[in-house]
Amino acid sequence: MPDDRQREFRILAVGVALAWLLLFAPVGGDAKHPAAYSRVMHVSSYFEPAVDSVALEVVAHLFKALFFPTEMPPTFTTPAELFDWTVSQLRKRST
């Protein structure tokens, strides 16, 4: 099991990689690949972030800035809530 710093680094690295992939992959998926939302949900299910994960918050803001920059998120108390909202916004755009 990775320590907290390693976990945070992994969340950040995978989040940046997903953002890069989603910039070039079809949002709704294609015959060979699932929809972007499905990819993010699958990969992020392995994150196991801390309650106050800075990396998860940064990834949520990265996705928001890249894919829906004019959308204003509600106020959340945890990074996980912000990330979940961000992923739900990705889902809305993939359908």
N, C-alpha and C positions, 0 to 999 in steps of 0.2 A: 504494500500500500504506500503510495507516495505521500511525502509530508505536505504540509499546507502550501509551501512555496512552489513545490513541484506541481501540485495540483493546479494552482493558480496559473502557472506558466503554461501548462497543458491546455487549460481552458482557453487562455488567450491565443495560443498558437493555433488550436483547432478552429477557434472562432474566426481568426484572420483568414485561415485557409478556406473555410466555408464561404466567407464573404467574397474572396477571390473567385472561387468556383461559381458562386451564384451570379457574379457579374457577367460570366460568359456562358452559363448553362441556360437552357430554356426554362423559364420560371414554372411553366405548367408541366414540365417533363416531356419526354418523347418515348418512342417505342423501346428504347434501351435503358432509360433512366427515369427514376421516379420524380415526382414534382419536387421543387426546391423545398417547400414546407416539409415534406416527408423526410427528406435528407437531413434537414436541420433537427427535426424532432428525434430521428433515430440516433444521430450522433450525440446530441445534447443529453440524451437519456443516460449516457455514460459519465457525464461531468462530475457528479457528486460534489457540488460546490459547498463551501462554508456558507453559513447564513449571511455573513457580511462580505461575500466574495466581490472584490474589486474587479477581478478579471471578468466575471459574468456581467457586471454592470458596464464595463468598457465594451464588451462584445455587443451588448444590447444597443448601446449608443452608436457603435460602428454600423450595425445593421440599419438602424433608424436613419443615420446620416446618409448612407449610401442608397437606400431603397425607398424611403419616404421622408425626405428632409423637411417637408412643410408640415407634417403631422406633429401635433403637440401631445405628448403622452400625459396621462393623468399623474397625480402624485402617488408614489408608492413608498412603502416602508422598507422593502427589502429588494436587493438586486434580482432575486428570483422572480418577484412579481413584475418588475420592469422587463426582464427577459421574456417571461411568458406573454406579456402584452405585445412585445416586439414580434415574437414568433406568430402570434395570432394575426398581427398586421400582415406578415409575410403570407400567411395562409389565405387571407382575404384577397391578396393580389395574385395568388396562384390559381384561383378558380375562375 
